[in-house]
Amino acid sequence: MAVLSDADRRAVRKMFENASRDVRLVRVTSGAGGEDEDAFAAAIREVADEVSQVQIEVEDRRFDEREGLVERAPGLVLQDGTGRDLGIRFYGTPGGYEFGALVTAMADAASDGSALSQATRDQLASLQDPVQIMVFSTPTCPYCPRAVRLAGLMALASEHVQAQALDAMAFPQLANLYQVQGVPRTIFNRKVHVEGAVPEPVFLERLLAAVHRGASI
């Protein structure tokens, strides 16, 4: 049974028009399985079938804290075709707008170009310290994909940046810890935050503020 609509399929093909490299998606599960995971796997297979410019590979692993690939499960890790970590994580089983954000991240990862401004790329190129970006979202939030994409683009632009998209509904204790009362809520290095889908310069300013404060991850 098809998961994607005809309109979704056309949108996916358009998103990957500039694809120039392979993308691997490593799915780390708790082993519990369930209908949500099955529907997700079916949707990802359909995305792969629609994209001729890039080979999307999906690898399943069981969660192992010792491995260090992800901090929690279920988790998704984006890699290039050689298995190099691209610094992008999705936690939860993406549905609704979150699934669109994941496919967008995969399309960005498959492209050599960048949707970021040159000024932002220059700032990110000068980073020497690690930065972790945590974007809390929900499947029904239409504004969250913008924040998730900005975090992912910055991870792609700098090896020092790791972007995490977290489903606040799937991890309520974590959402409470970071006082998530509305989404998107973005946390930089666990101390500096910003509310809402802010413009790129504001997003970058908060990231740099976290670095300058010396906030540890």
Buried (B, 14 or more C-beta within 10 A) or exposed (E): EEBBEEEBBEBBBEBBEEBEBBBBBBBBBEEEEEEBBEBBBEBBEBBBEBBEBBBBBBEEBEBEEEEEBBBBBBBBBBBBBEEEBBBBBBBBBBBBBBBBBBBBBBBBBBBEEBBBEEEBBEBBEEBEEBBBBBBBBBBEBEEBBBBBBBBBBBBBBBBBBBBBBBBBBBBEEBBEEBEBEEBBBBBBBBEBBBEBBBEBEEBBBBBBBBBEEEBEB
